[in-house]
């Protein structure tokens, strides 16, 4: 007797594929393994987005062939909409040089399914810009030919992906010409996102003045180029001057396909000092040699209309207010009518003045997302917020004051869905209560708080739980520094306990899995639809100096003080649950491993400083069933529950009697 198919398998396939869209991301792969029908139903979700990491040539060839074979099953290639490329393809005698040391992506290479992360940019870890040197590598014609030969199988593969819409390129060598041509010929309406955009041939020295590379000119003029992430350095470490700003200016004016810009402007005074040479050739000379046409007056042809801009991110270091790292420089080059996302770091009052004027003239009607890192003494940010009532995403950091909060109240408070506030001075209970009362539609909240183990801390979590639409929370904990130098009155007081603040700081930097889960449950206790909580414990600023100073008052300095902070603090936790009705909370630590914690732990194990051991036991006294290794006996103190909903008129608290 044949087995009857279940009810789900009796559905038409397109209906089952539609229903699979409602599955949680973590459930897609298990669902696909249930049966052949379920595998077919899950295919659109599984193969919509793919990631491919390049490393060694032979391994890359096998990965591409494996990917081709996988996509050939049941016509899965039709489901692919986005591919992300990352890593650094090693050729011949190549080794992990300056643009190939990002070991997180290069360890194994390979490809993997990458289901949509539901808009969570934190999990979209494409590449680390700290590993990227924009002037390297520079390949001669022979090496470029080798690179194209190595990438040709992948170029052939993307030609078979009929539904490809986005190619995200984050490899740290230049995009191969064969890949670019495959997009132009087979997917002329696709969007190319260059996360490592740089024109290496436009880093020039006195002995190497040449035209722009033909392959890079093809990239510059590509009709598929949709977004660029550009790490710009005016001079390389080899004292070569960059003409990338001139190229970017030309691109902004002339490219109709390019809609999203991210410019990270790095200013290195040492490189400038060594790069005094200014090549005599102009940017237009380089462009002319590459084959760009000239107008009747002999100048490089430019289009008169201003093309629309959808997203603009400007980062700069050194407070260099020049070139293309401020709003005033972009206003005459692009139309802001379609701008939806704007990010400025740092943001100065002159930027805000320009934006206020543009808002008054109706030039930014589509702006919905604003991110600002405020670093100006004259704070007029509140005035800008008050004229942007339609913002649904707002991210603020830096030197914020009460006028900024008033601007939120007068402007976008009723429209906000996502709010991130990371001020220099952490938010207190009253400020959090104010924001929650003003912004009832928040779904994503990210706050920097001064963690103070006690009832007011718990009251903040309960306040967050009042938001009826809250799904995602990020909490950055800033722990107080031990006060140093202490007040004169304390030093003169013979009963003064010089280690009291140190013990308090250690209690508050200690966040373990149990506490992370308790915080999640405290927020979710009011039945808000919380799905995800991320806790980031920021390191104590100048912790080594502060703790050293305390220690020096009783004995000679010992690095164990810094080691305690390194071992216990600075941890990051993510708490999730698959169903808002579920009481099961999954907690995992996602702290980035740097090796410094292991070193600090080894130092603690070897310390002979009895004062350090005594301090540890005062904060975390030995418990029954605990480890006989004192450095393993640390934990978070539980939350206080002795409070009312507003956190007022309360007694008691968490932590030891310090």
C-alpha positions in Angstrom: 0.0 0.0 0.0 1.5 3.3 -1.1 1.9 6.1 1.5 -0.5 9.0 1.0 1.1 12.5 0.8 0.4 14.8 3.7 -2.0 17.7 3.3 0.8 20.2 2.6 2.1 18.1 -0.3 -1.3 18.1 -1.9 -1.1 21.8 -2.5 0.1 23.3 -5.8 3.8 24.0 -5.6 3.5 27.7 -6.0 1.1 27.9 -3.0 3.6 25.9 -0.9 6.4 28.2 -2.0 4.3 31.2 -0.9 3.6 29.6 2.5 7.3 29.0 3.0 7.8 32.7 3.0 6.3 32.8 6.4 8.7 30.4 8.0 11.4 31.7 10.3 14.8 31.9 8.7 16.3 29.2 11.0 13.5 26.8 9.9 14.0 27.0 6.2 16.7 24.3 5.9 15.1 21.8 8.2 11.9 22.2 6.3 13.6 21.6 3.0 14.9 18.2 4.4 11.5 16.9 5.2 10.6 15.6 1.7 11.4 16.3 -1.9 8.2 18.4 -2.2 9.3 20.5 0.8 12.7 20.9 -0.7 11.1 22.3 -3.9 8.9 24.6 -1.8 11.8 26.0 0.2 14.0 26.6 -2.9 13.0 30.2 -3.5 13.8 31.1 0.1 17.1 29.1 0.2 18.6 30.3 -3.1 17.3 33.9 -3.3 20.6 35.1 -1.9 24.0 33.4 -2.1 27.5 34.2 -0.9 30.7 33.0 -2.5 34.1 33.4 -0.9 37.2 33.4 -3.0 40.6 32.2 -1.8 42.7 29.6 -3.6 42.3 29.0 -7.3 41.7 25.3 -7.2 39.2 25.5 -4.3 37.4 28.4 -6.1 37.0 26.3 -9.3 35.5 23.5 -7.3 33.2 25.8 -5.4 31.9 27.4 -8.6 31.3 23.9 -10.2 29.5 22.7 -7.0 27.3 25.8 -7.0 26.5 25.3 -10.7 25.5 21.7 -10.1 23.4 22.6 -7.0 21.5 25.3 -9.0 20.9 22.9 -11.9 18.6 20.8 -9.7 14.9 21.6 -10.3 15.9 24.9 -12.1 17.0 26.5 -8.8 19.0 29.0 -10.8 15.8 30.8 -11.6 15.4 31.7 -7.9 18.7 33.5 -7.5 18.3 37.2 -7.1 21.5 38.3 -5.3 25.1 37.1 -5.1 27.7 38.4 -2.7 31.4 38.0 -3.6 34.0 38.4 -0.9 37.6 37.4 -0.1 40.8 37.6 -2.2 41.5 35.1 -5.0 45.1 34.0 -4.8 46.9 33.5 -8.0 50.2 31.6 -8.6 52.7 32.8 -6.0 50.3 35.1 -4.3 50.2 35.1 -0.5 47.9 36.8 2.0 49.1 40.3 1.4 47.7 43.7 2.5 44.3 43.0 0.8 44.0 39.4 1.7 44.4 39.1 5.4 40.8 39.1 6.5 40.9 35.6 7.9 37.3 35.4 8.9 36.3 35.0 5.3 39.4 33.3 3.9 39.7 30.4 6.3 37.9 27.9 4.1 36.5 29.8 1.1 33.4 28.2 -0.4 29.8 29.2 -1.0 26.7 29.2 1.2 23.0 30.0 1.1 22.4 33.4 2.7 18.6 33.9 3.3 17.5 37.4 3.8 18.4 38.7 7.2 15.1 40.6 7.6 16.8 43.9 7.4 19.3 43.3 10.1 22.5 45.0 8.8 24.4 43.8 11.8 24.5 40.2 10.4 25.5 41.4 6.9 29.2 41.0 7.6 30.7 41.4 4.1 34.2 42.7 4.7 36.2 44.6 7.2 37.4 47.9 5.7 40.4 47.9 8.1 42.0 45.2 5.9 41.4 47.1 2.7 44.1 49.3 1.1 42.5 51.1 -1.8 45.7 51.4 -3.9 46.4 47.7 -3.9 46.8 45.3 -5.6 47.9 46.7 -9.0 48.0 44.1 -11.7 49.9 44.2 -15.0 48.3 42.9 -18.2 49.5 39.4 -17.6 48.2 39.2 -14.0 44.8 40.6 -15.2 44.6 37.9 -17.8 45.2 35.3 -15.2 42.6 36.9 -13.0 40.0 36.9 -15.8 40.8 33.2 -16.6 40.2 32.3 -13.0 36.9 34.1 -12.8 35.6 33.1 -16.2 33.7 30.0 -14.9 31.8 32.3 -12.4 31.1 34.8 -15.2 29.6 32.0 -17.3 27.5 30.9 -14.3 25.9 34.3 -13.6 25.0 34.4 -17.3 22.7 31.5 -16.6 20.9 33.2 -13.7 17.9 34.6 -15.4 16.5 36.4 -12.4 19.8 37.9 -11.0 19.1 41.4 -9.8 22.0 42.4 -7.5 25.7 41.5 -7.5 27.5 42.7 -4.4 31.2 42.8 -4.9 33.4 42.9 -1.8 36.5 41.1 -2.9 39.6 43.2 -2.1 41.1 43.0 -5.6 39.5 44.8 -8.6 36.4 43.3 -10.1 37.4 41.1 -13.1 36.6 42.4 -16.6 34.9 39.1 -17.5 32.4 39.5 -14.6 31.6 43.0 -15.5 31.0 42.1 -19.2 28.8 39.2 -18.1 26.6 41.7 -16.3 26.5 44.1 -19.2 25.7 41.4 -21.8 23.4 39.1 -19.9 21.9 41.3 -17.1 22.0 44.9 -18.4 19.4 46.0 -15.9 21.0 44.4 -12.9 22.5 46.4 -10.1 26.2 46.3 -9.2 27.1 47.2 -5.6 30.9 47.9 -5.3 31.8 47.6 -1.6 35.5 47.9 -2.3 35.3 50.6 -4.9 38.7 52.1 -5.8 40.5 53.0 -9.0 44.0 51.6 -8.3 45.5 53.0 -11.5 44.7 56.6 -10.3 47.2 56.3 -7.4 50.1 58.0 -9.2 53.7 58.7 -8.3 56.3 61.0 -10.1 57.7 58.0 -11.9 54.4 56.5 -12.9 52.1 58.9 -14.6 49.7 57.0 -16.9 46.2 56.8 -18.2 43.3 55.3 -16.2 43.3 51.5 -16.6 40.9 50.4 -19.4 39.2 47.8 -17.1 38.7 50.4 -14.4 37.3 52.9 -17.0 34.8 50.2 -17.9 33.8 50.0 -14.3 33.6 53.7 -13.9 31.2 54.0 -16.9 29.3 50.8 -16.2 25.5 51.1 -16.8 25.0 48.6 -14.0 26.9 50.5 -11.3 24.3 51.2 -8.7 26.1 51.8 -5.4 29.7 52.3 -4.3 31.4 52.1 -0.9 34.6 54.0 -1.3 37.4 54.2 1.2 39.3 57.2 0.1 42.9 58.0 1.1 44.5 61.1 -0.5 47.9 59.5 -0.5 49.0 55.9 -0.3 51.6 54.5 2.1 54.0 54.7 -0.9 53.4 58.5 -1.2 51.3 58.1 -4.4 48.7 60.8 -4.9 45.1 59.6 -5.5 42.9 61.1 -8.2 39.9 59.1 -7.1 38.2 62.2 -5.8 38.3 63.7 -9.3 37.0 60.4 -10.7 34.2 60.3 -8.1 33.2 63.9 -8.9 33.0 62.9 -12.6 31.0 59.8 -11.7 28.5 61.8 -9.5 27.8 64.2 -12.3 27.6 61.7 -15.3 26.4 58.4 -14.0 22.6 58.0 -14.2 22.6 54.4 -12.8 24.5 55.2 -9.6 22.1 56.0 -6.8 23.9 55.1 -3.6 27.2 56.5 -2.3 29.2 55.8 0.8 32.4 57.8 1.1 34.9 57.0 3.9 37.4 59.8 3.8 40.7 59.0 5.6 43.2 61.8 6.2 46.7 60.7 7.0 49.0 63.6 7.7 52.1 61.5 7.5 51.2 60.3 4.0 50.5 63.8 2.9 53.8 64.9 4.3 55.6 62.3 2.2 53.4 62.8 -0.8 54.3 66.4 -1.7 54.6 65.5 -5.4 51.7 66.6 -7.4 51.5 65.0 -10.9 51.2 67.6 -13.7 48.6 65.7 -15.6 45.0 66.5 -14.8 42.1 64.1 -14.3 40.6 65.0 -17.6 43.9 64.0 -19.3 43.6 60.5 -17.8 40.0 60.3 -18.9 40.7 61.5 -22.4 43.5 58.8 -22.8 40.9 56.2 -21.9 38.7 57.2 -24.8 36.2 59.6 -23.2 34.7 62.1 -25.6 35.1 65.9 -25.5 32.6 68.6 -26.2 32.9 71.4 -28.7 34.7 73.6 -26.2 37.3 71.0 -25.7 36.2 69.9 -22.2 35.1 66.5 -21.1 31.4 66.2 -21.9 29.1 66.3 -18.9 25.4 65.9 -18.6 23.6 69.1 -17.6 20.8 67.5 -15.5 21.3 66.4 -11.9 20.7 62.7 -11.5 18.7 61.6 -8.5 20.3 60.3 -5.3 18.7 57.7 -3.0 21.3 57.1 -0.3 24.3 59.1 0.9 26.8 58.2 3.6 29.7 60.5 4.4 32.4 59.6 6.9 35.5 61.5 7.4 38.4 61.7 9.9 40.5 64.6 11.0 37.6 67.1 10.6 38.7 67.9 7.0 35.8 70.0 5.7 36.6 69.9 2.0 36.2 67.9 -1.2 33.0 65.7 -1.1 32.6 65.0 2.6 29.9 67.6 3.4 26.4 68.3 2.1 27.2 71.7 0.5 29.6 70.0 -2.0 26.8 67.5 -3.1 23.9 69.9 -3.5 24.9 71.3 -6.9 25.9 67.9 -8.3 22.9 65.7 -7.5 19.1 66.0 -7.0 18.0 65.2 -3.4 14.3 64.8 -4.3 14.5 61.0 -4.1 17.0 60.8 -1.1 15.7 58.3 1.4 18.8 57.7 3.6 21.4 60.2 4.8 24.3 59.4 7.2 26.8 62.0 8.3 29.8 61.3 10.6 30.8 63.7 11.8 27.9 66.1 11.4 28.6 69.8 11.9 26.3 72.8 12.3 27.0 73.9 8.7 25.6 70.6 7.4 22.5 71.0 9.5 22.1 74.6 8.3 22.2 73.3 4.7 19.7 70.6 5.4 17.3 72.9 7.2 17.4 75.2 4.1 16.8 72.3 1.8 13.9 71.0 3.9 12.3 74.5 3.8 12.7 74.6 0.0 11.2 71.1 -0.4 14.4 69.5 -1.7 14.4 66.5 0.6 10.7 65.3 0.6 11.5 61.6 0.5 14.0 61.5 3.4 13.0 58.7 5.8 16.2 57.7 7.4 18.7 60.0 9.1 21.9 59.0 10.9 24.0 61.7 12.6 27.2 61.6 14.7 27.2 65.1 16.2 30.5 66.7 16.9 30.0 70.4 17.0 29.8 72.9 19.9 26.9 74.7 18.4 24.0 72.3 18.5 21.2 73.1 16.1 20.3 69.5 15.4 17.0 69.9 17.2 16.0 72.5 14.6 16.6 70.0 11.8 14.6 67.2 13.5 11.6 69.5 14.0 11.2 70.0 10.3 11.5 66.3 9.4 8.2 64.9 10.7 8.2 61.9 8.3 11.4 60.2 9.4 10.8 56.5 10.3 14.5 55.8 11.2 16.6 58.0 13.3 20.1 57.3 14.6 21.9 59.8 16.8 25.2 59.7 18.5 27.8 62.1 19.9 27.3 65.3 21.9 23.5 65.5 22.2 21.6 67.9 24.5 18.0 68.6 25.5 17.3 70.6 22.4 18.0 67.4 20.4 15.3 65.5 22.4 12.9 68.4 22.0 13.5 68.2 18.2 12.4 64.6 18.3 9.2 65.6 20.2 8.4 68.4 17.8 9.3 66.5 14.6 9.2 62.8 13.8 8.2 61.2 17.2 4.9 59.8 15.9 6.4 58.4 12.7 9.5 56.8 14.1 9.7 53.0 13.7 13.5 52.7 14.5 15.4 54.8 17.0 19.1 54.6 17.9 20.6 57.0 20.5 24.2 56.5 21.5 25.1 59.8 23.2 28.4 60.6 24.9 26.6 60.8 28.2 24.5 57.6 28.5 20.7 57.9 28.8 19.1 57.8 32.2 15.8 56.4 33.3 13.9 59.7 32.9 15.1 60.2 29.3 14.2 56.6 28.3 10.7 57.1 29.8 10.3 60.3 27.9 11.3 58.7 24.6 8.9 55.8 25.1 6.0 58.1 25.9 6.7 60.2 22.8 7.3 57.4 20.2 4.6 54.8 20.6 5.2 53.1 17.2 8.8 52.0 17.8 9.7 48.6 16.5 13.5 48.7 16.8 15.2 50.5 19.7 18.9 50.9 20.3 20.1 52.7 23.4 23.3 53.5 25.2 22.7 53.1 28.9 24.8 53.5 32.1 24.3 50.1 33.6 23.7 50.6 37.3 22.8 47.3 38.9 19.7 48.0 40.9 16.0 48.9 40.6 16.3 51.8 38.1 18.0 49.4 35.7 15.1 47.0 35.9 12.6 49.9 35.5 14.2 50.8 32.1 13.6 47.2 30.9 9.9 47.4 32.0 9.5 50.7 30.2 10.8 49.2 26.9 8.2 46.4 27.3 5.4 49.0 27.1 6.0 49.5 23.4 3.3 47.4 21.8 5.2 46.9 18.5 8.7 46.4 19.8 10.5 43.5 18.1 14.2 44.3 18.3 16.4 45.9 21.0 20.1 46.7 21.2 21.4 47.8 24.6 24.9 49.3 24.9 26.1 49.2 28.5 28.5 51.9 29.5 29.9 51.0 32.9 31.1 53.8 35.2 34.8 54.4 35.6 36.3 54.3 39.1 36.8 57.9 40.1 40.4 59.1 40.0 41.8 61.2 41.4 39.6 60.8 44.4 38.3 63.9 46.2 40.7 65.4 48.8 38.1 64.8 51.5 38.1 61.1 50.8 41.9 60.9 51.0 41.9 62.6 54.3 39.2 60.2 55.6 40.9 57.3 57.3 37.8 55.1 56.8 37.7 55.8 53.0 37.6 52.5 51.0 39.6 53.2 47.9 38.4 50.0 46.2 34.7 50.6 46.6 34.2 52.1 43.1 36.4 49.4 41.6 34.2 46.7 43.1 31.1 48.5 41.9 32.5 48.7 38.3 33.3 45.0 38.3 29.8 44.1 39.3 28.4 46.1 36.5 30.7 45.0 33.7 29.9 41.3 34.5 27.1 40.3 32.1 26.7 36.6 31.7 24.2 34.4 29.8 21.8 34.2 32.8 21.6 38.0 33.1 21.2 38.4 29.3 18.2 36.0 29.4 16.7 37.7 32.4 16.9 41.1 30.7 15.1 39.7 27.6 12.4 38.2 29.8 12.0 41.4 31.7 11.4 43.4 28.5 9.0 40.7 27.1 7.0 40.4 30.4 4.5 43.0 29.2 3.7 40.8 26.1 5.4 43.1 23.6 6.3 41.0 20.4 10.1 41.1 21.2 12.1 38.8 18.9 15.7 39.8 19.4 17.8 41.5 22.0 21.5 42.3 21.6 23.6 43.4 24.6 26.9 45.0 24.0 29.1 45.7 27.1 31.4 48.4 26.2 34.9 48.3 27.7 35.6 50.7 30.6 37.2 53.7 29.1 40.8 54.0 30.2 40.2 51.1 32.5 43.8 50.2 32.8 44.7 53.8 33.9 41.9 54.0 36.4 42.5 50.7 38.0 46.2 51.1 37.9 45.9 54.3 39.8 43.9 52.7 42.6 46.3 49.8 42.8 49.3 52.1 42.9 48.0 53.7 46.1 48.6 50.4 48.0 51.4 48.6 46.1 53.3 48.6 42.9 51.4 48.3 39.7 50.4 44.9 38.5 48.7 44.3 35.1 46.2 42.0 36.8 43.8 44.9 37.2 43.6 45.4 33.5 43.4 41.6 33.0 40.3 41.3 35.3 38.5 43.9 33.1 39.5 42.1 30.0 38.4 38.6 31.2 35.0 39.6 32.7 33.9 42.6 30.7 33.4 43.6 27.0 31.1 40.7 26.2 28.3 40.7 23.5 25.2 38.6 23.8 22.3 37.9 21.4 18.9 36.6 22.7 16.2 35.4 20.4 13.0 33.4 20.4 11.2 32.0 17.4 7.7 32.7 18.6 6.5 35.7 20.6 4.4 33.4 22.7 7.3 31.2 23.6 9.1 31.3 26.9 12.2 29.6 25.5 14.9 32.2 24.9 18.1 31.2 23.0 21.2 33.0 24.2 24.6 33.0 22.5 27.7 34.9 22.9 29.0 36.7 19.8 32.0 38.6 21.3 34.6 39.1 18.6 37.7 37.1 19.5 40.9 39.1 19.4 43.1 36.8 21.5 43.5 39.5 24.2 41.0 37.7 26.5 43.0 34.5 26.4 46.2 36.3 27.2 44.6 38.2 30.1 43.3 34.9 31.5 46.7 33.3 31.4 48.1 36.3 33.2 45.5 36.1 35.9 46.2 32.4 36.4 49.9 33.2 37.1 49.4 36.3 39.3 50.8 36.2 42.9 49.1 39.5 43.8 47.0 38.7 46.9 45.3 42.0 46.8 43.9 41.2 43.4 42.7 37.8 44.6 41.1 39.3 47.6 39.3 41.9 45.5 37.9 39.1 43.3 36.6 37.2 46.3 35.0 40.3 47.7 33.0 40.8 44.4 32.4 37.1 43.7 32.8 35.1 46.9 33.3 31.3 46.6 30.0 29.4 46.2 29.2 25.8 46.9 29.7 23.8 43.8 31.9 26.4 42.2 35.2 25.9 40.6 38.4 25.6 42.7 40.0 27.9 40.2 39.2 31.4 41.5 39.5 33.1 38.1 36.5 31.0 36.8 34.3 32.0 39.7 32.5 35.1 38.3 28.9 35.7 37.6 26.3 38.4 37.1 24.2 39.5 40.0 20.4 39.1 39.4 18.1 41.9 38.6 16.3 43.7 41.4 12.5 43.2 41.4 11.7 45.6 44.3 10.2 48.5 42.3 7.1 49.9 40.8 6.5 50.4 37.1 8.0 53.8 37.0 11.1 52.9 39.0 10.2 55.3 41.7 10.0 55.0 45.5 11.9 51.8 45.5 14.3 50.1 47.9 17.0 47.4 47.6 19.0 46.5 44.6 21.3 44.0 43.0 24.9 43.2 43.8 26.9 42.7 46.9 27.0 45.2 49.8 30.0 47.2 48.5 
